[in-house]
C-alpha cells in the first residue's frame, strides 16, 4: 500500500484506471465543476489537464462516483460521465 497527496484540495469525486485518474471538485452552490486529470509518476500525481465546466444544474455534495476508471457526476437531475 502506498499513499500520495491529492493534486486537488478537497475533491468530491475520484476515479482511477491504471496510472491515470480523474478528480472533481464542485463550486459550492454553483453550476460549475472543476475536472482534473492526473497521472501517477513515481513520487505522486502530476496534473495533465485542468478545466472548469458549466453544468445544467446545481452540483450537490458528494456528486462524484468513480468506478472502473469512469467518474459519474450528478448535477441537478443529470448524470455526466468522464473517463480517467
C-alpha positions as CSV (number, residue, x, y, z in Angstrom):
1,X,0.0,0.0,0.0
2,X,1.2,3.5,-0.8
3,X,-0.3,6.9,-0.4
4,X,0.2,10.1,-2.4
5,X,-1.1,13.6,-1.8
6,X,-4.1,14.6,-3.9
7,X,-3.5,17.1,-6.7
8,X,-6.9,18.6,-5.8
9,X,-7.8,20.2,-2.5
10,X,-10.9,18.6,-1.1
11,X,-12.0,16.5,-4.1
12,X,-15.7,15.5,-4.4
13,X,-15.1,12.6,-6.8
14,X,-12.3,10.3,-7.8
15,X,-11.9,7.5,-10.4
16,X,-8.7,5.7,-11.4
17,X,-7.6,3.3,-14.1
18,X,-4.0,2.1,-14.2
19,X,-1.8,5.1,-13.6
20,X,-4.4,7.7,-14.7
21,X,-7.0,9.4,-12.6
22,X,-9.8,12.0,-12.9
23,X,-10.8,14.1,-9.8
24,X,-13.7,16.5,-9.5
25,X,-14.2,19.5,-7.2
26,X,-17.5,21.3,-7.1
27,X,-18.0,25.0,-6.7
28,X,-20.4,25.3,-3.7
29,X,-24.0,26.1,-4.8
30,X,-22.8,27.0,-8.3
31,X,-23.3,25.3,-11.7
32,X,-19.6,24.6,-12.3
33,X,-17.3,21.7,-11.6
34,X,-13.5,21.6,-11.9
35,X,-12.2,18.4,-13.5
36,X,-8.6,17.4,-13.1
37,X,-6.9,14.6,-15.0
38,X,-3.6,13.3,-13.5
39,X,-1.0,10.6,-14.0
40,X,0.9,8.8,-11.3
41,X,4.7,9.4,-11.9
42,X,6.7,7.6,-9.3
43,X,6.5,10.0,-6.4
44,X,3.0,11.3,-6.8
45,X,0.2,12.6,-9.0
46,X,1.2,15.0,-11.9
47,X,-1.7,17.1,-13.3
48,X,-2.1,16.6,-17.0
49,X,-5.2,18.8,-17.5
50,X,-7.5,21.0,-15.5
51,X,-10.7,22.5,-16.7
52,X,-13.9,24.1,-15.3
53,X,-17.2,23.0,-16.9
54,X,-20.6,24.5,-16.7
55,X,-23.3,22.0,-16.0
56,X,-27.1,22.0,-16.3
57,X,-28.0,22.0,-12.6
58,X,-26.6,22.8,-9.2
59,X,-23.8,20.5,-8.2
60,X,-24.6,18.6,-4.9
61,X,-22.3,17.5,-2.1
62,X,-20.6,14.1,-2.9
63,X,-21.6,14.5,-6.5
64,X,-18.9,12.3,-7.9
65,X,-19.0,8.5,-8.1
66,X,-16.0,6.7,-9.5
67,X,-15.8,3.1,-10.8
68,X,-13.6,1.3,-13.3
69,X,-11.9,4.5,-14.5
70,X,-15.1,6.4,-15.1
71,X,-16.3,9.3,-12.9
72,X,-20.0,9.9,-12.9
73,X,-21.1,13.4,-11.7
74,X,-24.6,14.3,-10.6
75,X,-25.8,17.8,-11.3
76,X,-29.4,18.6,-10.8
77,X,-31.3,15.7,-12.4
78,X,-28.5,14.9,-14.9
79,X,-25.6,12.4,-14.7
80,X,-22.4,13.3,-16.6
81,X,-19.7,10.8,-17.4
82,X,-15.9,11.3,-17.9
83,X,-13.0,8.8,-18.2
84,X,-9.8,8.8,-16.3
